[in-house]
């Protein structure tokens, strides 16, 4: 079983399927693909043999592998500020103190809901590797059923276009084996590391590394 990007042939994961051990086995529950946050996806290998010749036969068979619907939450989310270094592709590095402004903002994404922070402008286009310190100071109240919240930092370009700079995902789903981890997403002004940038994705795009300070409170 392989999961890959057909356009680039980039393989995200693969695992071998064992031969059927039972003569009555006519189907296999291969894996579970599920969304975490607004834009990130996860895959869980299963490889469980079963019986069924059409999809209708399989519906009751996959039910045990599905998670229960999470409880609906109302969250108050504050994006305070960020500290990040900006990185350009070699062919897009700006000249020394290039004129123009650099404007960034954040999307706060929870379940299928999306809110924006205020826009923060830098007086000059930042240089490659230069540290920026935008103050977003935005609070939004959001409702949903997800166990993950995504903060995505965007670059606001001309004519209303925008591009992704970096992001972090707050996941508070309780691990039954971790007695110390709380179910509540309460976090008070916590600095969170942005996700590591995939080397393939980073080719030819502007991106950032660093941290963003966020508070999340269940209300």
PyMOL CGO cylinders between C-alpha atoms (Angstrom):
from pymol import cmd
from pymol.cgo import CYLINDER

trace = [
    CYLINDER, 0.00, 0.00, 0.00, 1.44, 3.37, -1.04, 0.3, 1, 1, 1, 1, 1, 1,
    CYLINDER, 1.44, 3.37, -1.04, 0.29, 6.94, -0.50, 0.3, 1, 1, 1, 1, 1, 1,
    CYLINDER, 0.29, 6.94, -0.50, 1.97, 9.33, -2.90, 0.3, 1, 1, 1, 1, 1, 1,
    CYLINDER, 1.97, 9.33, -2.90, 1.55, 12.57, -4.81, 0.3, 1, 1, 1, 1, 1, 1,
    CYLINDER, 1.55, 12.57, -4.81, 0.79, 11.59, -8.41, 0.3, 1, 1, 1, 1, 1, 1,
    CYLINDER, 0.79, 11.59, -8.41, 2.02, 14.90, -9.84, 0.3, 1, 1, 1, 1, 1, 1,
    CYLINDER, 2.02, 14.90, -9.84, 5.48, 14.72, -8.21, 0.3, 1, 1, 1, 1, 1, 1,
    CYLINDER, 5.48, 14.72, -8.21, 5.77, 10.98, -7.47, 0.3, 1, 1, 1, 1, 1, 1,
    CYLINDER, 5.77, 10.98, -7.47, 6.71, 11.95, -3.90, 0.3, 1, 1, 1, 1, 1, 1,
    CYLINDER, 6.71, 11.95, -3.90, 5.89, 9.02, -1.59, 0.3, 1, 1, 1, 1, 1, 1,
    CYLINDER, 5.89, 9.02, -1.59, 4.55, 9.89, 1.85, 0.3, 1, 1, 1, 1, 1, 1,
    CYLINDER, 4.55, 9.89, 1.85, 4.37, 6.36, 3.24, 0.3, 1, 1, 1, 1, 1, 1,
    CYLINDER, 4.37, 6.36, 3.24, 4.09, 2.71, 2.32, 0.3, 1, 1, 1, 1, 1, 1,
    CYLINDER, 4.09, 2.71, 2.32, 3.72, -0.63, 4.05, 0.3, 1, 1, 1, 1, 1, 1,
    CYLINDER, 3.72, -0.63, 4.05, 3.52, -4.26, 2.87, 0.3, 1, 1, 1, 1, 1, 1,
    CYLINDER, 3.52, -4.26, 2.87, 0.27, -6.22, 3.10, 0.3, 1, 1, 1, 1, 1, 1,
    CYLINDER, 0.27, -6.22, 3.10, 0.48, -9.76, 4.45, 0.3, 1, 1, 1, 1, 1, 1,
    CYLINDER, 0.48, -9.76, 4.45, -0.93, -12.68, 2.52, 0.3, 1, 1, 1, 1, 1, 1,
    CYLINDER, -0.93, -12.68, 2.52, -4.41, -13.79, 3.59, 0.3, 1, 1, 1, 1, 1, 1,
    CYLINDER, -4.41, -13.79, 3.59, -4.30, -16.44, 6.30, 0.3, 1, 1, 1, 1, 1, 1,
    CYLINDER, -4.30, -16.44, 6.30, -7.91, -17.53, 5.90, 0.3, 1, 1, 1, 1, 1, 1,
    CYLINDER, -7.91, -17.53, 5.90, -9.54, -19.08, 2.85, 0.3, 1, 1, 1, 1, 1, 1,
    CYLINDER, -9.54, -19.08, 2.85, -12.72, -17.13, 3.62, 0.3, 1, 1, 1, 1, 1, 1,
    CYLINDER, -12.72, -17.13, 3.62, -10.90, -13.79, 3.59, 0.3, 1, 1, 1, 1, 1, 1,
    CYLINDER, -10.90, -13.79, 3.59, -12.07, -11.83, 0.53, 0.3, 1, 1, 1, 1, 1, 1,
    CYLINDER, -12.07, -11.83, 0.53, -11.30, -8.27, 1.60, 0.3, 1, 1, 1, 1, 1, 1,
    CYLINDER, -11.30, -8.27, 1.60, -8.82, -6.24, 3.60, 0.3, 1, 1, 1, 1, 1, 1,
    CYLINDER, -8.82, -6.24, 3.60, -9.25, -3.03, 5.60, 0.3, 1, 1, 1, 1, 1, 1,
    CYLINDER, -9.25, -3.03, 5.60, -6.04, -1.40, 4.45, 0.3, 1, 1, 1, 1, 1, 1,
    CYLINDER, -6.04, -1.40, 4.45, -5.77, 1.91, 6.30, 0.3, 1, 1, 1, 1, 1, 1,
    CYLINDER, -5.77, 1.91, 6.30, -7.57, 4.91, 7.72, 0.3, 1, 1, 1, 1, 1, 1,
    CYLINDER, -7.57, 4.91, 7.72, -7.03, 8.38, 6.22, 0.3, 1, 1, 1, 1, 1, 1,
    CYLINDER, -7.03, 8.38, 6.22, -8.19, 11.25, 8.42, 0.3, 1, 1, 1, 1, 1, 1,
    CYLINDER, -8.19, 11.25, 8.42, -7.88, 15.00, 8.74, 0.3, 1, 1, 1, 1, 1, 1,
    CYLINDER, -7.88, 15.00, 8.74, -6.03, 16.64, 11.63, 0.3, 1, 1, 1, 1, 1, 1,
    CYLINDER, -6.03, 16.64, 11.63, -6.60, 20.35, 11.83, 0.3, 1, 1, 1, 1, 1, 1,
    CYLINDER, -6.60, 20.35, 11.83, -7.71, 22.29, 8.79, 0.3, 1, 1, 1, 1, 1, 1,
    CYLINDER, -7.71, 22.29, 8.79, -5.15, 21.24, 6.18, 0.3, 1, 1, 1, 1, 1, 1,
    CYLINDER, -5.15, 21.24, 6.18, -3.01, 18.42, 7.58, 0.3, 1, 1, 1, 1, 1, 1,
    CYLINDER, -3.01, 18.42, 7.58, -3.81, 14.75, 6.93, 0.3, 1, 1, 1, 1, 1, 1,
    CYLINDER, -3.81, 14.75, 6.93, -2.77, 11.58, 8.71, 0.3, 1, 1, 1, 1, 1, 1,
    CYLINDER, -2.77, 11.58, 8.71, -2.81, 7.92, 7.71, 0.3, 1, 1, 1, 1, 1, 1,
    CYLINDER, -2.81, 7.92, 7.71, -3.04, 4.95, 10.07, 0.3, 1, 1, 1, 1, 1, 1,
    CYLINDER, -3.04, 4.95, 10.07, -2.08, 1.47, 8.83, 0.3, 1, 1, 1, 1, 1, 1,
    CYLINDER, -2.08, 1.47, 8.83, -4.59, -1.30, 9.63, 0.3, 1, 1, 1, 1, 1, 1,
    CYLINDER, -4.59, -1.30, 9.63, -4.14, -4.29, 7.26, 0.3, 1, 1, 1, 1, 1, 1,
    CYLINDER, -4.14, -4.29, 7.26, -7.01, -6.27, 8.80, 0.3, 1, 1, 1, 1, 1, 1,
    CYLINDER, -7.01, -6.27, 8.80, -8.41, -9.18, 6.79, 0.3, 1, 1, 1, 1, 1, 1,
    CYLINDER, -8.41, -9.18, 6.79, -12.18, -9.65, 6.58, 0.3, 1, 1, 1, 1, 1, 1,
    CYLINDER, -12.18, -9.65, 6.58, -15.00, -10.87, 4.33, 0.3, 1, 1, 1, 1, 1, 1,
    CYLINDER, -15.00, -10.87, 4.33, -16.85, -8.79, 1.76, 0.3, 1, 1, 1, 1, 1, 1,
    CYLINDER, -16.85, -8.79, 1.76, -17.17, -8.49, -1.98, 0.3, 1, 1, 1, 1, 1, 1,
    CYLINDER, -17.17, -8.49, -1.98, -18.80, -5.05, -2.34, 0.3, 1, 1, 1, 1, 1, 1,
    CYLINDER, -18.80, -5.05, -2.34, -18.53, -1.86, -0.27, 0.3, 1, 1, 1, 1, 1, 1,
    CYLINDER, -18.53, -1.86, -0.27, -21.94, -2.43, 1.36, 0.3, 1, 1, 1, 1, 1, 1,
    CYLINDER, -21.94, -2.43, 1.36, -20.59, -5.57, 2.99, 0.3, 1, 1, 1, 1, 1, 1,
    CYLINDER, -20.59, -5.57, 2.99, -17.69, -3.58, 4.44, 0.3, 1, 1, 1, 1, 1, 1,
    CYLINDER, -17.69, -3.58, 4.44, -19.59, -0.78, 6.19, 0.3, 1, 1, 1, 1, 1, 1,
    CYLINDER, -19.59, -0.78, 6.19, -20.22, -2.71, 9.46, 0.3, 1, 1, 1, 1, 1, 1,
    CYLINDER, -20.22, -2.71, 9.46, -16.68, -4.15, 9.28, 0.3, 1, 1, 1, 1, 1, 1,
    CYLINDER, -16.68, -4.15, 9.28, -14.93, -0.76, 9.35, 0.3, 1, 1, 1, 1, 1, 1,
    CYLINDER, -14.93, -0.76, 9.35, -17.07, 0.67, 12.17, 0.3, 1, 1, 1, 1, 1, 1,
    CYLINDER, -17.07, 0.67, 12.17, -14.80, -0.69, 14.97, 0.3, 1, 1, 1, 1, 1, 1,
    CYLINDER, -14.80, -0.69, 14.97, -11.87, 1.20, 13.47, 0.3, 1, 1, 1, 1, 1, 1,
    CYLINDER, -11.87, 1.20, 13.47, -13.63, 4.60, 13.50, 0.3, 1, 1, 1, 1, 1, 1,
    CYLINDER, -13.63, 4.60, 13.50, -13.20, 7.04, 16.37, 0.3, 1, 1, 1, 1, 1, 1,
    CYLINDER, -13.20, 7.04, 16.37, -16.15, 8.37, 18.31, 0.3, 1, 1, 1, 1, 1, 1,
    CYLINDER, -16.15, 8.37, 18.31, -17.30, 11.87, 17.38, 0.3, 1, 1, 1, 1, 1, 1,
    CYLINDER, -17.30, 11.87, 17.38, -15.51, 14.32, 19.71, 0.3, 1, 1, 1, 1, 1, 1,
    CYLINDER, -15.51, 14.32, 19.71, -17.47, 16.57, 22.05, 0.3, 1, 1, 1, 1, 1, 1,
    CYLINDER, -17.47, 16.57, 22.05, -18.41, 20.01, 20.73, 0.3, 1, 1, 1, 1, 1, 1,
    CYLINDER, -18.41, 20.01, 20.73, -16.21, 22.78, 22.18, 0.3, 1, 1, 1, 1, 1, 1,
    CYLINDER, -16.21, 22.78, 22.18, -16.31, 26.56, 22.33, 0.3, 1, 1, 1, 1, 1, 1,
    CYLINDER, -16.31, 26.56, 22.33, -12.84, 28.06, 22.37, 0.3, 1, 1, 1, 1, 1, 1,
    CYLINDER, -12.84, 28.06, 22.37, -11.45, 31.52, 22.94, 0.3, 1, 1, 1, 1, 1, 1,
    CYLINDER, -11.45, 31.52, 22.94, -8.24, 31.70, 20.92, 0.3, 1, 1, 1, 1, 1, 1,
    CYLINDER, -8.24, 31.70, 20.92, -5.71, 34.53, 21.13, 0.3, 1, 1, 1, 1, 1, 1,
    CYLINDER, -5.71, 34.53, 21.13, -2.78, 34.90, 18.76, 0.3, 1, 1, 1, 1, 1, 1,
    CYLINDER, -2.78, 34.90, 18.76, -0.47, 37.28, 20.60, 0.3, 1, 1, 1, 1, 1, 1,
    CYLINDER, -0.47, 37.28, 20.60, 2.71, 37.63, 18.58, 0.3, 1, 1, 1, 1, 1, 1,
    CYLINDER, 2.71, 37.63, 18.58, 5.34, 35.73, 16.61, 0.3, 1, 1, 1, 1, 1, 1,
    CYLINDER, 5.34, 35.73, 16.61, 9.09, 35.56, 16.29, 0.3, 1, 1, 1, 1, 1, 1,
    CYLINDER, 9.09, 35.56, 16.29, 10.32, 34.14, 13.02, 0.3, 1, 1, 1, 1, 1, 1,
    CYLINDER, 10.32, 34.14, 13.02, 13.14, 34.20, 10.50, 0.3, 1, 1, 1, 1, 1, 1,
    CYLINDER, 13.14, 34.20, 10.50, 12.23, 34.55, 6.85, 0.3, 1, 1, 1, 1, 1, 1,
    CYLINDER, 12.23, 34.55, 6.85, 13.82, 32.41, 4.13, 0.3, 1, 1, 1, 1, 1, 1,
    CYLINDER, 13.82, 32.41, 4.13, 13.70, 33.12, 0.39, 0.3, 1, 1, 1, 1, 1, 1,
    CYLINDER, 13.70, 33.12, 0.39, 14.54, 30.92, -2.62, 0.3, 1, 1, 1, 1, 1, 1,
    CYLINDER, 14.54, 30.92, -2.62, 17.93, 31.82, -4.09, 0.3, 1, 1, 1, 1, 1, 1,
    CYLINDER, 17.93, 31.82, -4.09, 16.36, 33.47, -7.14, 0.3, 1, 1, 1, 1, 1, 1,
    CYLINDER, 16.36, 33.47, -7.14, 13.89, 35.56, -5.10, 0.3, 1, 1, 1, 1, 1, 1,
    CYLINDER, 13.89, 35.56, -5.10, 16.08, 37.11, -2.43, 0.3, 1, 1, 1, 1, 1, 1,
    CYLINDER, 16.08, 37.11, -2.43, 15.33, 40.87, -2.20, 0.3, 1, 1, 1, 1, 1, 1,
    CYLINDER, 15.33, 40.87, -2.20, 17.98, 43.50, -2.73, 0.3, 1, 1, 1, 1, 1, 1,
    CYLINDER, 17.98, 43.50, -2.73, 19.41, 45.31, 0.27, 0.3, 1, 1, 1, 1, 1, 1,
    CYLINDER, 19.41, 45.31, 0.27, 16.57, 47.30, 1.89, 0.3, 1, 1, 1, 1, 1, 1,
    CYLINDER, 16.57, 47.30, 1.89, 14.27, 46.85, -1.05, 0.3, 1, 1, 1, 1, 1, 1,
    CYLINDER, 14.27, 46.85, -1.05, 11.45, 49.39, -0.97, 0.3, 1, 1, 1, 1, 1, 1,
    CYLINDER, 11.45, 49.39, -0.97, 7.96, 48.22, -0.16, 0.3, 1, 1, 1, 1, 1, 1,
    CYLINDER, 7.96, 48.22, -0.16, 6.13, 46.69, 2.80, 0.3, 1, 1, 1, 1, 1, 1,
    CYLINDER, 6.13, 46.69, 2.80, 5.92, 43.10, 4.00, 0.3, 1, 1, 1, 1, 1, 1,
    CYLINDER, 5.92, 43.10, 4.00, 2.46, 42.29, 5.37, 0.3, 1, 1, 1, 1, 1, 1,
    CYLINDER, 2.46, 42.29, 5.37, 1.55, 39.16, 7.32, 0.3, 1, 1, 1, 1, 1, 1,
    CYLINDER, 1.55, 39.16, 7.32, -1.49, 37.83, 9.17, 0.3, 1, 1, 1, 1, 1, 1,
    CYLINDER, -1.49, 37.83, 9.17, -2.72, 34.54, 10.63, 0.3, 1, 1, 1, 1, 1, 1,
    CYLINDER, -2.72, 34.54, 10.63, -5.62, 32.23, 9.91, 0.3, 1, 1, 1, 1, 1, 1,
    CYLINDER, -5.62, 32.23, 9.91, -7.09, 30.60, 13.02, 0.3, 1, 1, 1, 1, 1, 1,
    CYLINDER, -7.09, 30.60, 13.02, -8.71, 27.35, 11.88, 0.3, 1, 1, 1, 1, 1, 1,
    CYLINDER, -8.71, 27.35, 11.88, -10.83, 25.12, 14.08, 0.3, 1, 1, 1, 1, 1, 1,
    CYLINDER, -10.83, 25.12, 14.08, -13.00, 22.34, 12.67, 0.3, 1, 1, 1, 1, 1, 1,
    CYLINDER, -13.00, 22.34, 12.67, -14.49, 23.91, 9.50, 0.3, 1, 1, 1, 1, 1, 1,
    CYLINDER, -14.49, 23.91, 9.50, -14.37, 27.45, 10.89, 0.3, 1, 1, 1, 1, 1, 1,
    CYLINDER, -14.37, 27.45, 10.89, -11.81, 30.05, 9.94, 0.3, 1, 1, 1, 1, 1, 1,
    CYLINDER, -11.81, 30.05, 9.94, -10.97, 33.49, 11.38, 0.3, 1, 1, 1, 1, 1, 1,
    CYLINDER, -10.97, 33.49, 11.38, -8.28, 36.04, 10.56, 0.3, 1, 1, 1, 1, 1, 1,
    CYLINDER, -8.28, 36.04, 10.56, -6.01, 38.06, 12.83, 0.3, 1, 1, 1, 1, 1, 1,
    CYLINDER, -6.01, 38.06, 12.83, -5.24, 41.68, 12.10, 0.3, 1, 1, 1, 1, 1, 1,
    CYLINDER, -5.24, 41.68, 12.10, -2.66, 42.48, 9.41, 0.3, 1, 1, 1, 1, 1, 1,
    CYLINDER, -2.66, 42.48, 9.41, 0.83, 43.50, 10.51, 0.3, 1, 1, 1, 1, 1, 1,
    CYLINDER, 0.83, 43.50, 10.51, 3.01, 45.56, 8.16, 0.3, 1, 1, 1, 1, 1, 1,
    CYLINDER, 3.01, 45.56, 8.16, 6.80, 45.74, 8.15, 0.3, 1, 1, 1, 1, 1, 1,
    CYLINDER, 6.80, 45.74, 8.15, 8.13, 49.04, 6.84, 0.3, 1, 1, 1, 1, 1, 1,
    CYLINDER, 8.13, 49.04, 6.84, 10.73, 47.39, 4.60, 0.3, 1, 1, 1, 1, 1, 1,
    CYLINDER, 10.73, 47.39, 4.60, 10.93, 44.08, 2.79, 0.3, 1, 1, 1, 1, 1, 1,
    CYLINDER, 10.93, 44.08, 2.79, 12.89, 41.83, 5.23, 0.3, 1, 1, 1, 1, 1, 1,
    CYLINDER, 12.89, 41.83, 5.23, 16.19, 40.29, 4.20, 0.3, 1, 1, 1, 1, 1, 1,
    CYLINDER, 16.19, 40.29, 4.20, 16.85, 36.55, 3.97, 0.3, 1, 1, 1, 1, 1, 1,
    CYLINDER, 16.85, 36.55, 3.97, 17.22, 35.14, 7.52, 0.3, 1, 1, 1, 1, 1, 1,
    CYLINDER, 17.22, 35.14, 7.52, 16.11, 38.40, 9.13, 0.3, 1, 1, 1, 1, 1, 1,
    CYLINDER, 16.11, 38.40, 9.13, 14.10, 38.02, 12.35, 0.3, 1, 1, 1, 1, 1, 1,
    CYLINDER, 14.10, 38.02, 12.35, 10.62, 39.57, 12.40, 0.3, 1, 1, 1, 1, 1, 1,
    CYLINDER, 10.62, 39.57, 12.40, 8.46, 40.19, 15.46, 0.3, 1, 1, 1, 1, 1, 1,
    CYLINDER, 8.46, 40.19, 15.46, 4.85, 40.87, 14.39, 0.3, 1, 1, 1, 1, 1, 1,
    CYLINDER, 4.85, 40.87, 14.39, 2.28, 41.66, 17.10, 0.3, 1, 1, 1, 1, 1, 1,
    CYLINDER, 2.28, 41.66, 17.10, -1.07, 40.20, 16.01, 0.3, 1, 1, 1, 1, 1, 1,
    CYLINDER, -1.07, 40.20, 16.01, -2.95, 40.70, 19.33, 0.3, 1, 1, 1, 1, 1, 1,
    CYLINDER, -2.95, 40.70, 19.33, -6.18, 39.14, 18.08, 0.3, 1, 1, 1, 1, 1, 1,
    CYLINDER, -6.18, 39.14, 18.08, -8.79, 37.12, 20.01, 0.3, 1, 1, 1, 1, 1, 1,
    CYLINDER, -8.79, 37.12, 20.01, -11.52, 35.04, 18.36, 0.3, 1, 1, 1, 1, 1, 1,
    CYLINDER, -11.52, 35.04, 18.36, -14.22, 32.74, 19.76, 0.3, 1, 1, 1, 1, 1, 1,
    CYLINDER, -14.22, 32.74, 19.76, -14.84, 29.57, 17.73, 0.3, 1, 1, 1, 1, 1, 1,
    CYLINDER, -14.84, 29.57, 17.73, -17.01, 26.47, 18.03, 0.3, 1, 1, 1, 1, 1, 1,
    CYLINDER, -17.01, 26.47, 18.03, -16.43, 22.99, 16.68, 0.3, 1, 1, 1, 1, 1, 1,
    CYLINDER, -16.43, 22.99, 16.68, -15.90, 19.30, 17.33, 0.3, 1, 1, 1, 1, 1, 1,
    CYLINDER, -15.90, 19.30, 17.33, -12.26, 18.88, 16.35, 0.3, 1, 1, 1, 1, 1, 1,
    CYLINDER, -12.26, 18.88, 16.35, -9.47, 17.99, 18.76, 0.3, 1, 1, 1, 1, 1, 1,
    CYLINDER, -9.47, 17.99, 18.76, -6.92, 20.10, 16.87, 0.3, 1, 1, 1, 1, 1, 1,
    CYLINDER, -6.92, 20.10, 16.87, -6.51, 23.83, 16.20, 0.3, 1, 1, 1, 1, 1, 1,
    CYLINDER, -6.51, 23.83, 16.20, -4.34, 25.26, 13.43, 0.3, 1, 1, 1, 1, 1, 1,
    CYLINDER, -4.34, 25.26, 13.43, -2.55, 28.62, 13.33, 0.3, 1, 1, 1, 1, 1, 1,
    CYLINDER, -2.55, 28.62, 13.33, -1.34, 29.44, 9.82, 0.3, 1, 1, 1, 1, 1, 1,
    CYLINDER, -1.34, 29.44, 9.82, 0.89, 32.46, 9.14, 0.3, 1, 1, 1, 1, 1, 1,
    CYLINDER, 0.89, 32.46, 9.14, 0.29, 34.03, 5.74, 0.3, 1, 1, 1, 1, 1, 1,
    CYLINDER, 0.29, 34.03, 5.74, 1.98, 36.62, 3.55, 0.3, 1, 1, 1, 1, 1, 1,
    CYLINDER, 1.98, 36.62, 3.55, -0.53, 39.13, 2.17, 0.3, 1, 1, 1, 1, 1, 1,
    CYLINDER, -0.53, 39.13, 2.17, 0.57, 40.08, -1.34, 0.3, 1, 1, 1, 1, 1, 1,
    CYLINDER, 0.57, 40.08, -1.34, -0.66, 42.62, -3.88, 0.3, 1, 1, 1, 1, 1, 1,
    CYLINDER, -0.66, 42.62, -3.88, -4.11, 42.42, -5.49, 0.3, 1, 1, 1, 1, 1, 1,
    CYLINDER, -4.11, 42.42, -5.49, -5.50, 40.41, -2.58, 0.3, 1, 1, 1, 1, 1, 1,
    CYLINDER, -5.50, 40.41, -2.58, -3.36, 37.31, -3.13, 0.3, 1, 1, 1, 1, 1, 1,
    CYLINDER, -3.36, 37.31, -3.13, -1.70, 35.48, -0.24, 0.3, 1, 1, 1, 1, 1, 1,
    CYLINDER, -1.70, 35.48, -0.24, 0.81, 32.68, 0.34, 0.3, 1, 1, 1, 1, 1, 1,
    CYLINDER, 0.81, 32.68, 0.34, 1.59, 30.28, 3.16, 0.3, 1, 1, 1, 1, 1, 1,
    CYLINDER, 1.59, 30.28, 3.16, 4.65, 31.11, 5.29, 0.3, 1, 1, 1, 1, 1, 1,
    CYLINDER, 4.65, 31.11, 5.29, 4.38, 28.58, 8.13, 0.3, 1, 1, 1, 1, 1, 1,
    CYLINDER, 4.38, 28.58, 8.13, 2.02, 27.01, 10.64, 0.3, 1, 1, 1, 1, 1, 1,
    CYLINDER, 2.02, 27.01, 10.64, 1.61, 25.13, 13.90, 0.3, 1, 1, 1, 1, 1, 1,
    CYLINDER, 1.61, 25.13, 13.90, -1.08, 22.69, 15.06, 0.3, 1, 1, 1, 1, 1, 1,
    CYLINDER, -1.08, 22.69, 15.06, -2.29, 22.43, 18.65, 0.3, 1, 1, 1, 1, 1, 1,
    CYLINDER, -2.29, 22.43, 18.65, -3.55, 18.90, 19.31, 0.3, 1, 1, 1, 1, 1, 1,
    CYLINDER, -3.55, 18.90, 19.31, -5.11, 18.15, 22.70, 0.3, 1, 1, 1, 1, 1, 1,
    CYLINDER, -5.11, 18.15, 22.70, -6.64, 14.77, 21.96, 0.3, 1, 1, 1, 1, 1, 1,
    CYLINDER, -6.64, 14.77, 21.96, -6.15, 12.69, 25.08, 0.3, 1, 1, 1, 1, 1, 1,
    CYLINDER, -6.15, 12.69, 25.08, -3.79, 9.73, 24.89, 0.3, 1, 1, 1, 1, 1, 1,
    CYLINDER, -3.79, 9.73, 24.89, -5.27, 6.93, 27.05, 0.3, 1, 1, 1, 1, 1, 1,
    CYLINDER, -5.27, 6.93, 27.05, -1.72, 5.85, 27.96, 0.3, 1, 1, 1, 1, 1, 1,
    CYLINDER, -1.72, 5.85, 27.96, -0.69, 9.33, 29.10, 0.3, 1, 1, 1, 1, 1, 1,
    CYLINDER, -0.69, 9.33, 29.10, -2.21, 10.07, 32.50, 0.3, 1, 1, 1, 1, 1, 1,
    CYLINDER, -2.21, 10.07, 32.50, -0.54, 13.48, 32.71, 0.3, 1, 1, 1, 1, 1, 1,
    CYLINDER, -0.54, 13.48, 32.71, -1.95, 14.92, 29.47, 0.3, 1, 1, 1, 1, 1, 1,
    CYLINDER, -1.95, 14.92, 29.47, -5.17, 16.83, 30.09, 0.3, 1, 1, 1, 1, 1, 1,
    CYLINDER, -5.17, 16.83, 30.09, -8.24, 16.71, 27.87, 0.3, 1, 1, 1, 1, 1, 1,
    CYLINDER, -8.24, 16.71, 27.87, -8.68, 20.50, 28.21, 0.3, 1, 1, 1, 1, 1, 1,
    CYLINDER, -8.68, 20.50, 28.21, -6.93, 22.65, 25.56, 0.3, 1, 1, 1, 1, 1, 1,
    CYLINDER, -6.93, 22.65, 25.56, -6.17, 25.39, 28.11, 0.3, 1, 1, 1, 1, 1, 1,
    CYLINDER, -6.17, 25.39, 28.11, -2.87, 27.06, 27.27, 0.3, 1, 1, 1, 1, 1, 1,
    CYLINDER, -2.87, 27.06, 27.27, -1.84, 30.42, 28.67, 0.3, 1, 1, 1, 1, 1, 1,
    CYLINDER, -1.84, 30.42, 28.67, 0.39, 32.50, 26.38, 0.3, 1, 1, 1, 1, 1, 1,
    CYLINDER, 0.39, 32.50, 26.38, 2.46, 29.54, 25.26, 0.3, 1, 1, 1, 1, 1, 1,
    CYLINDER, 2.46, 29.54, 25.26, 5.20, 29.83, 22.65, 0.3, 1, 1, 1, 1, 1, 1,
    CYLINDER, 5.20, 29.83, 22.65, 4.68, 27.12, 20.02, 0.3, 1, 1, 1, 1, 1, 1,
    CYLINDER, 4.68, 27.12, 20.02, 7.23, 26.02, 17.44, 0.3, 1, 1, 1, 1, 1, 1,
    CYLINDER, 7.23, 26.02, 17.44, 6.21, 26.24, 13.82, 0.3, 1, 1, 1, 1, 1, 1,
    CYLINDER, 6.21, 26.24, 13.82, 6.15, 22.94, 11.94, 0.3, 1, 1, 1, 1, 1, 1,
    CYLINDER, 6.15, 22.94, 11.94, 9.37, 21.85, 10.29, 0.3, 1, 1, 1, 1, 1, 1,
    CYLINDER, 9.37, 21.85, 10.29, 9.39, 22.69, 6.61, 0.3, 1, 1, 1, 1, 1, 1,
    CYLINDER, 9.39, 22.69, 6.61, 9.39, 19.81, 4.14, 0.3, 1, 1, 1, 1, 1, 1,
    CYLINDER, 9.39, 19.81, 4.14, 12.44, 20.16, 1.90, 0.3, 1, 1, 1, 1, 1, 1,
    CYLINDER, 12.44, 20.16, 1.90, 10.49, 19.30, -1.24, 0.3, 1, 1, 1, 1, 1, 1,
    CYLINDER, 10.49, 19.30, -1.24, 7.78, 21.86, -0.48, 0.3, 1, 1, 1, 1, 1, 1,
    CYLINDER, 7.78, 21.86, -0.48, 10.32, 24.60, 0.36, 0.3, 1, 1, 1, 1, 1, 1,
    CYLINDER, 10.32, 24.60, 0.36, 11.86, 24.59, -3.12, 0.3, 1, 1, 1, 1, 1, 1,
    CYLINDER, 11.86, 24.59, -3.12, 10.95, 27.82, -4.87, 0.3, 1, 1, 1, 1, 1, 1,
    CYLINDER, 10.95, 27.82, -4.87, 8.80, 29.31, -2.09, 0.3, 1, 1, 1, 1, 1, 1,
    CYLINDER, 8.80, 29.31, -2.09, 9.28, 31.83, 0.68, 0.3, 1, 1, 1, 1, 1, 1,
    CYLINDER, 9.28, 31.83, 0.68, 8.83, 30.34, 4.15, 0.3, 1, 1, 1, 1, 1, 1,
    CYLINDER, 8.83, 30.34, 4.15, 9.55, 31.06, 7.82, 0.3, 1, 1, 1, 1, 1, 1,
    CYLINDER, 9.55, 31.06, 7.82, 10.94, 29.29, 10.87, 0.3, 1, 1, 1, 1, 1, 1,
    CYLINDER, 10.94, 29.29, 10.87, 10.33, 30.30, 14.47, 0.3, 1, 1, 1, 1, 1, 1,
    CYLINDER, 10.33, 30.30, 14.47, 7.55, 30.47, 17.04, 0.3, 1, 1, 1, 1, 1, 1,
    CYLINDER, 7.55, 30.47, 17.04, 4.11, 31.94, 17.61, 0.3, 1, 1, 1, 1, 1, 1,
    CYLINDER, 4.11, 31.94, 17.61, 2.60, 32.79, 21.02, 0.3, 1, 1, 1, 1, 1, 1,
    CYLINDER, 2.60, 32.79, 21.02, -0.97, 31.52, 21.46, 0.3, 1, 1, 1, 1, 1, 1,
    CYLINDER, -0.97, 31.52, 21.46, -3.54, 31.20, 24.26, 0.3, 1, 1, 1, 1, 1, 1,
    CYLINDER, -3.54, 31.20, 24.26, -6.44, 28.75, 24.02, 0.3, 1, 1, 1, 1, 1, 1,
    CYLINDER, -6.44, 28.75, 24.02, -9.23, 28.64, 26.58, 0.3, 1, 1, 1, 1, 1, 1,
    CYLINDER, -9.23, 28.64, 26.58, -12.36, 26.49, 26.61, 0.3, 1, 1, 1, 1, 1, 1,
    CYLINDER, -12.36, 26.49, 26.61, -15.41, 28.63, 27.49, 0.3, 1, 1, 1, 1, 1, 1,
]
cmd.load_cgo(trace, "trace")
